[in-house]
Amino acid sequence: MCRKGGLRSTEELQRTIVDIETKYKAELGRAKKKYETDFRELEIQNESLSRANNELAKANKSLAGRVKVAFSPPNNRVYGLRDVAPS
């Protein structure tokens, strides 16, 4: 009789372990899927920000060239501003 009780306890423990493993595997699968989705979204954001950064770098380079031309001799003055006599 004692062996049957011990056997039943062992079987119950094994079922409990299987149930816990099943729950954790399911939770792990959900977490993995969530993190993969989050990672993909971050990759998309990174690509978008990289493109925007490249466009801003081009615009900055263009503006720097225009500023250089505006302040270079022989023009030596800013376009659109009147000459101001020194005080």
Buried (B, 14 or more C-beta within 10 A) or exposed (E): EEEEEEEEEEEEEEEEEEEEEEEEEEEEEEEEEEEEEEEEEEEEEEEEEEEEEEEEEEEEEEEEEEEEEBEEEEEEEEEEEEEEEEE
